[in-house]
């Protein structure tokens, strides 16, 4: 770290003038920056990680936003909690142009290794202080055998949590409301290796106008986020909640984008309605640790070899999709031809015992039949979904332990497609954003003939509630050496349902 040099008369004079301006109220000195949104480790691989934080002015919302703060920062990273073997990343300056975010990709790490990291930050290098000690573990790769678990979430509707929706006025009622979503504390207690946000991380289109066309009253923000400042603010108000900082200090993160934080509900890439496609694409890459900041155009989909028994796939469902209104058929795609071919090629190449596709939107459902947004929707992208299931079956994936985890839907379910492939929907993390599910065989569903099996689905009002899904790989003495567990929890950590899958 650079040390302060000798103070010259000129610098001293400037300091005196600055002090006088502050005293007379003509100027305000720059306050030391804070870390009001905590720190994150994202997109961890066997040998790399993307570290991220943001310099802020305090840790409280001001008029509905958390202002950024100028300053400098770097990350320290080590294999021990006392940082005795620490190395530092390059110093960065927090700038308005990048929302005062500090982000860097760190490569050359050891696989299957526990790392500790913290931001070193301040108004200048001599003033820098150390942030909270956080941790993550690099992926073990194909030669490692150990138990691994990760949490899957969706539907983080901040406005519904604070103000209420679905006729549940007032939002969350607990005394701990200021801490954020209770599910986050429950996830932390389960100590997952990492956290997967499947999309709907923020809602640009909420709060929406009421049925009378009036705006909600008593709020410092407008109905919709359509400008860059408004889009950024959605993330600020979300990640200022202390339970996010607590969880992300202990678990790595992976992120997908869905409609609400890309543009708006069920959006595609058509039309001039704000936010624009370019704004949605840029904002996702800016606000979350999904791409190397030196390569902002990098692909956001990818596959990750967790260990010998587990490989996961995260797909991109907005950037490459065909228009929703396009007639369904062989040319209509959510994934785009390049991503779809990549998905097939990497699935065929994998020798992991269990293969888990994590999709922002459902492929099995059933869903309501009025939508045209996902692979299960009639008139939506059903052709591509059916073609993919046919391909999976033709290539023997019913015997290769392939499963789907999905977000987007507001209820928890375990469903079996007529082809035999199974899907697990994590359900909304926010109670006011949760609802009853769609029953197979419902005439108003995407499965009016009841061909989909539902081992578990929230279908009764008294069972509706927020929660999350935890997936685990557990080594055992079986021939394949491991089994998988899909466990649904409510926001307080109560186990609602669990399915154990033995390796075939």
C-alpha positions in Angstrom: 0.0 0.0 0.0 1.3 3.5 -0.8 2.4 5.6 2.2 1.6 9.3 2.5 4.5 11.5 1.7 5.7 14.8 3.2 3.0 17.4 3.3 4.0 20.5 1.2 3.0 24.0 2.0 0.7 24.0 -1.1 -1.2 20.8 0.1 -1.4 22.3 3.6 -2.9 25.5 2.2 -5.5 23.5 0.2 -6.4 21.6 3.3 -6.9 24.8 5.3 -9.2 26.2 2.5 -11.2 22.9 2.4 -11.7 23.1 6.2 -12.8 26.7 6.0 -15.3 25.8 3.3 -16.7 23.0 5.4 -17.0 25.3 8.4 -18.8 28.0 6.5 -21.1 25.6 4.8 -19.9 26.4 1.4 -18.5 23.0 0.8 -18.8 19.5 2.3 -15.7 17.2 2.6 -16.0 13.7 1.1 -17.2 11.3 3.7 -15.4 8.0 4.1 -17.1 5.3 2.0 -19.1 2.4 3.5 -20.0 -1.1 2.2 -23.8 -0.8 2.6 -24.4 -3.7 0.2 -21.8 -6.1 1.6 -19.6 -8.2 -0.7 -20.2 -11.1 -3.1 -18.2 -13.9 -4.7 -19.7 -15.0 -8.0 -19.4 -17.5 -10.8 -16.9 -19.6 -8.9 -15.0 -22.3 -11.0 -12.2 -24.7 -10.1 -9.6 -21.9 -10.4 -11.4 -18.5 -10.5 -14.0 -16.2 -8.9 -15.5 -12.8 -9.6 -15.4 -10.6 -6.5 -17.7 -7.6 -6.1 -18.7 -4.9 -3.8 -19.9 -1.2 -4.0 -18.7 1.9 -2.1 -21.7 3.7 -0.6 -22.6 6.7 1.5 -23.6 5.0 4.7 -25.8 2.0 4.9 -29.3 3.5 5.0 -31.7 4.3 2.2 -32.0 8.0 1.4 -35.2 8.8 -0.5 -35.5 5.2 -1.5 -31.9 4.8 -2.7 -28.4 4.1 -1.4 -26.0 6.6 -2.9 -22.7 5.5 -4.1 -19.4 7.0 -2.9 -16.2 7.8 -4.6 -13.0 6.1 -3.4 -10.5 3.4 -4.1 -10.5 -0.3 -3.2 -8.9 -3.6 -3.9 -9.6 -7.2 -2.7 -7.4 -9.3 -0.4 -7.7 -13.0 -0.8 -6.1 -15.8 1.2 -6.5 -19.5 2.1 -6.6 -18.7 5.9 -8.8 -16.5 7.9 -6.0 -14.4 9.3 -4.9 -13.4 5.8 -1.2 -14.3 6.6 -0.8 -15.5 3.0 -3.0 -12.9 1.4 -2.5 -11.5 -2.1 -4.1 -8.3 -3.4 -5.9 -7.5 -6.6 -5.2 -4.2 -8.5 -6.5 -1.0 -6.9 -9.7 0.3 -8.5 -11.4 3.7 -8.3 -15.1 3.6 -7.6 -16.8 5.8 -10.3 -20.3 6.9 -11.0 -20.1 5.5 -14.5 -20.0 2.0 -13.1 -22.3 2.7 -10.1 -19.3 2.9 -7.7 -19.0 -0.9 -8.1 -15.7 -2.6 -7.4 -15.4 -5.8 -9.3 -12.6 -8.1 -10.4 -12.0 -11.6 -11.7 -9.4 -13.5 -9.7 -7.8 -16.5 -11.6 -5.1 -19.0 -10.7 -6.9 -20.4 -7.6 -6.6 -24.0 -6.3 -9.5 -26.3 -6.8 -11.5 -27.6 -3.9 -10.0 -24.9 -1.6 -11.6 -22.7 1.0 -10.7 -19.0 0.4 -11.2 -15.9 2.5 -11.6 -12.4 1.0 -12.3 -8.9 2.1 -12.4 -5.5 0.4 -9.7 -2.9 1.4 -11.3 0.5 0.7 -11.2 4.1 1.6 -11.3 7.7 0.2 -7.7 7.2 -0.7 -5.1 4.4 -0.3 -3.6 5.8 3.0 -7.1 5.9 4.5 -8.1 2.4 3.5 -9.6 0.0 6.0 -10.5 -3.6 5.8 -14.0 -4.8 5.2 -15.8 -7.9 6.6 -14.1 -11.2 6.2 -16.1 -13.3 3.7 -15.5 -16.8 2.3 -16.2 -19.2 -0.6 -14.9 -22.5 -1.8 -13.7 -23.2 -5.3 -15.3 -26.1 -7.1 -13.6 -29.5 -6.7 -13.7 -30.7 -10.3 -14.1 -34.2 -11.6 -11.7 -35.8 -9.2 -13.2 -34.6 -5.9 -15.8 -36.6 -3.9 -17.6 -34.8 -1.1 -21.1 -33.7 -0.1 -22.2 -30.5 -1.9 -25.4 -28.5 -1.6 -26.8 -25.3 -3.1 -29.9 -23.2 -2.6 -32.1 -22.2 -5.5 -34.4 -19.1 -5.3 -36.6 -16.8 -7.4 -39.2 -14.1 -7.0 -37.3 -11.6 -4.8 -40.0 -8.9 -5.1 -38.9 -6.2 -2.7 -42.0 -4.1 -3.1 -44.4 -7.0 -2.3 -42.3 -7.8 0.8 -42.5 -4.2 2.0 -45.9 -3.2 0.9 -47.9 -6.3 0.1 -49.7 -7.9 -2.9 -52.1 -10.6 -3.9 -54.6 -9.1 -1.3 -52.1 -9.4 1.5 -51.8 -5.7 2.3 -48.9 -4.3 4.4 -46.3 -6.8 3.3 -44.3 -8.9 5.7 -45.5 -8.5 9.3 -42.5 -9.8 11.3 -40.5 -7.5 13.7 -37.4 -8.6 11.7 -38.7 -7.0 8.5 -35.8 -4.5 8.4 -33.4 -7.4 8.1 -34.9 -8.7 4.8 -36.3 -11.9 3.7 -36.5 -14.6 6.4 -35.7 -17.3 3.8 -32.2 -15.9 3.6 -31.5 -16.5 7.3 -32.9 -20.0 6.9 -30.7 -20.7 3.9 -27.6 -19.5 5.9 -28.4 -21.9 8.7 -28.3 -24.8 6.2 -24.8 -23.8 5.2 -25.0 -24.4 1.4 -21.9 -24.3 -0.7 -23.4 -21.8 -3.0 -26.6 -19.9 -3.8 -28.3 -19.7 -7.3 -30.6 -16.8 -8.1 -32.6 -18.0 -11.1 -33.9 -14.6 -12.0 -36.5 -12.1 -10.9 -33.8 -10.8 -8.5 -35.3 -7.3 -8.8 -38.5 -6.1 -10.4 -38.1 -3.1 -12.7 -41.9 -3.1 -13.3 -43.0 -3.0 -9.7 -44.6 -1.2 -8.0 -47.1 -1.1 -10.9 -50.0 1.3 -11.2 -53.1 0.3 -9.3 -56.3 -0.8 -11.0 -57.5 2.8 -10.9 -54.4 4.1 -12.6 -53.1 5.8 -9.5 -49.6 5.3 -8.1 -49.0 3.8 -4.7 -48.7 6.5 -2.2 -46.0 7.2 0.4 -43.2 5.9 -1.8 -40.1 7.7 -2.9 -39.8 5.8 -6.3 -41.9 5.8 -9.4 -44.1 3.0 -10.7 -41.4 1.6 -13.0 -37.7 1.6 -13.4 -37.0 2.8 -17.0 -33.8 4.8 -16.6 -30.4 3.6 -15.6 -30.6 5.4 -12.3 -33.9 3.8 -11.5 -32.7 0.3 -12.6 -29.6 0.6 -10.4 -31.7 1.7 -7.4 -33.7 -1.5 -7.5 -30.5 -3.4 -6.7 -29.4 -0.9 -4.1 -32.6 -1.3 -2.1 -32.5 -5.1 -2.5 -28.9 -5.8 -1.4 -28.9 -3.2 1.4 -30.9 -5.8 3.4 -28.6 -7.2 6.1 -29.6 -10.9 5.5 -28.2 -10.7 2.0 -24.8 -9.5 3.3 -24.8 -12.2 6.0 -25.6 -15.0 3.5 -23.2 -13.9 0.8 -20.4 -13.6 3.3 -20.6 -17.4 3.7 -21.7 -18.7 0.3 -20.7 -18.1 -3.4 -23.3 -17.0 -5.8 -24.5 -17.8 -9.4 -27.0 -15.6 -11.2 -29.4 -15.9 -14.1 -31.6 -13.2 -15.6 -35.3 -13.4 -16.2 -37.9 -11.0 -17.4 -38.4 -8.6 -14.5 -34.7 -7.6 -14.2 -34.2 -7.7 -18.0 -37.0 -5.4 -19.0 -40.5 -6.2 -17.7 -42.9 -9.1 -17.3 -42.7 -11.8 -20.0 -40.5 -9.5 -22.1 -38.6 -10.4 -25.2 -36.3 -8.3 -27.4 -39.0 -6.5 -29.4 -40.5 -3.1 -29.0 -39.3 0.2 -27.8 -40.8 0.0 -24.3 -38.3 1.0 -21.6 -36.0 -0.4 -20.3 -34.5 -1.1 -23.7 -32.8 -4.4 -24.5 -29.4 -2.8 -24.4 -30.1 -1.3 -20.9 -31.3 -4.6 -19.5 -28.4 -6.5 -20.9 -25.9 -4.0 -19.5 -27.5 -3.6 -16.1 -27.5 -7.3 -15.4 -23.8 -7.6 -16.2 -23.0 -4.5 -14.1 -25.0 -5.2 -11.0 -24.1 -8.8 -10.5 -20.9 -10.9 -10.6 -21.7 -12.8 -13.8 -18.9 -11.6 -16.2 -15.4 -10.4 -16.0 -15.7 -6.6 -16.0 -12.8 -6.5 -18.5 -15.0 -8.5 -20.8 -18.5 -7.0 -20.5 -19.8 -8.8 -23.6 -18.9 -12.3 -22.2 -21.6 -15.0 -22.4 -23.7 -15.3 -19.2 -24.6 -19.0 -19.7 -22.2 -21.7 -18.7 -21.6 -25.1 -17.2 -19.7 -25.8 -14.0 -18.1 -29.1 -12.9 -18.7 -29.1 -9.1 -17.2 -32.5 -8.4 -17.1 -36.0 -9.6 -20.8 -36.6 -9.0 -22.2 -33.2 -10.1 -22.2 -30.8 -13.0 -24.6 -27.9 -13.4 -25.7 -25.9 -16.4 -27.0 -22.3 -16.2 -28.8 -21.1 -19.3 -29.7 -17.7 -20.7 -33.4 -17.3 -21.4 -33.9 -13.6 -22.5 -31.0 -12.4 -24.6 -31.3 -14.8 -27.5 -35.0 -15.5 -27.5 -37.3 -15.2 -30.5 -40.3 -12.8 -30.2 -43.0 -14.3 -27.9 -45.7 -13.5 -30.5 -43.9 -15.5 -33.2 -45.8 -18.7 -34.2 -44.5 -21.7 -32.4 -42.4 -24.0 -34.5 -38.8 -25.2 -35.3 -37.5 -21.7 -35.8 -38.8 -20.3 -32.5 -36.3 -20.5 -29.6 -35.7 -19.3 -26.1 -32.0 -20.3 -26.2 -31.0 -19.5 -29.7 -29.2 -22.0 -31.9 -25.7 -21.4 -30.7 -26.6 -21.8 -27.0 -28.8 -24.8 -27.7 -26.1 -26.6 -29.6 -23.6 -25.8 -26.8 -26.1 -27.2 -24.2 -26.4 -30.5 -26.2 -22.7 -30.8 -26.8 -21.7 -30.2 -23.2 -24.3 -32.5 -21.8 -23.1 -35.3 -24.1 -19.5 -34.7 -23.1 -20.2 -34.8 -19.3 -19.3 -37.9 -17.2 -20.7 -36.4 -14.0 -23.0 -38.8 -12.1 -25.7 -36.2 -11.8 -26.4 -33.5 -14.4 -28.6 -30.5 -13.3 -30.0 -27.9 -15.7 -30.9 -24.7 -13.8 -33.4 -22.8 -15.9 -34.9 -19.3 -15.2 -38.2 -20.5 -16.6 -40.1 -23.9 -16.4 -39.9 -26.6 -19.0 -42.4 -29.0 -17.6 -44.9 -27.1 -15.4 -47.8 -27.3 -15.8 -48.4 -23.6 -16.1 -51.4 -21.4 -16.8 -52.4 -21.5 -20.5 -52.7 -17.8 -21.0 -48.9 -17.3 -21.1 -46.6 -17.6 -24.1 -43.3 -17.1 -22.2 -41.8 -20.5 -21.5 -41.1 -24.0 -22.9 -44.3 -25.4 -21.4 -46.6 -22.7 -22.8 -49.0 -23.6 -25.6 -48.3 -21.2 -28.4 -45.1 -20.2 -26.5 -41.9 -22.2 -27.0 -43.5 -25.6 -26.7 -41.9 -26.9 -29.9 -38.3 -26.3 -28.6 -39.2 -27.8 -25.2 -40.6 -31.0 -26.8 -37.7 -31.2 -29.2 -35.3 -31.0 -26.3 -37.0 -33.7 -24.3 -37.1 -35.9 -27.4 -33.3 -35.3 -27.8 -32.6 -36.1 -24.1 -34.6 -39.3 -24.4 -32.9 -40.4 -27.7 -29.5 -39.8 -26.2 -30.1 -41.9 -23.1 -30.4 -39.1 -20.5 -33.2 -40.9 -18.6 -30.4 -43.3 -17.5 -27.9 -40.5 -17.0 -29.4 -38.8 -13.9 -30.5 -35.6 -15.6 -32.9 -33.2 -13.7 -34.2 -29.7 -14.1 -34.4 -27.0 -11.4 -36.3 -23.9 -12.4 -37.4 -20.5 -11.1 -40.1 -18.1 -12.3 -43.2 -19.9 -11.0 -44.6 -18.6 -7.7 -45.2 -22.0 -6.2 -43.1 -25.0 -5.3 -43.5 -28.2 -7.2 -42.0 -31.5 -8.3 -43.3 -32.5 -11.7 -42.6 -35.4 -14.1 -42.9 -34.8 -17.9 -44.7 -37.4 -20.0 -41.2 -38.3 -21.4 -40.1 -39.2 -17.8 -37.8 -36.2 -17.1 -38.4 -34.4 -13.8 -38.5 -30.7 -12.8 -38.2 -29.0 -9.4 -39.6 -25.5 -9.1 -38.1 -23.5 -6.1 -41.1 -21.2 -5.6 -41.0 -17.6 -4.7 -38.8 -16.5 -1.8 -41.3 -13.7 -0.8 -44.6 -14.7 0.8 -46.6 -11.9 -0.8 -45.2 -13.1 -4.2 -46.4 -16.7 -3.6 -49.6 -18.4 -4.8 -51.3 -21.7 -5.4 -50.0 -23.8 -8.2 -51.6 -25.2 -11.3 -53.1 -28.6 -11.2 -52.3 -31.1 -13.9 -55.5 -31.8 -15.8 -56.9 -28.3 -15.3 -58.6 -27.3 -18.5 -57.1 -23.8 -18.1 -53.5 -25.3 -17.8 -50.8 -26.2 -20.3 -51.6 -29.9 -19.4 -55.4 -30.2 -19.8 -55.2 -34.0 -20.4 -53.3 -34.5 -17.1 -50.3 -36.2 -18.7 -47.8 -34.6 -16.2 -47.4 -36.3 -12.9 -47.2 -34.2 -9.7 -45.4 -35.9 -6.8 -45.5 -32.5 -5.0 -47.3 -29.2 -5.8 -48.6 -26.5 -3.6 -52.3 -26.6 -4.5 -54.1 -25.6 -1.3 -54.3 -22.0 0.0 -53.4 -23.0 3.5 -50.1 -24.5 2.1 -49.1 -21.4 0.2 -46.0 -19.7 1.5 -42.5 -18.5 0.5 -39.5 -20.7 0.4 -36.6 -22.2 -1.5 -35.1 -25.4 -2.9 -31.9 -27.0 -1.7 -30.2 -29.6 -3.9 -27.6 -31.9 -2.4 -25.2 -34.5 -3.7 -24.5 -37.1 -1.0 -21.7 -39.7 -1.4 -22.8 -43.2 -0.4 -21.8 -46.8 -0.8 -24.0 -47.4 -3.8 -22.5 -48.6 -7.1 -22.4 -45.1 -8.5 -21.1 -43.7 -5.2 -23.7 -40.9 -4.6 -27.3 -40.0 -4.5 -29.2 -36.7 -4.9 -31.7 -35.0 -2.6 -34.2 -32.3 -3.7 -35.5 -30.5 -0.5 -38.2 -27.8 -0.4 -38.2 -25.5 2.6 -40.5 -22.7 3.8 -39.1 -19.3 4.8 -38.5 -20.4 8.4 -36.5 -23.5 7.4 -39.3 -26.0 7.8 -38.9 -29.0 5.4 -42.0 -29.2 3.2 -41.1 -32.0 0.9 -38.0 -34.0 -0.1 -37.2 -36.4 -3.0 -34.2 -38.7 -3.0 -32.9 -39.8 -6.4 -30.6 -42.8 -6.5 -28.0 -42.8 -9.3 -28.9 -45.0 -12.3 
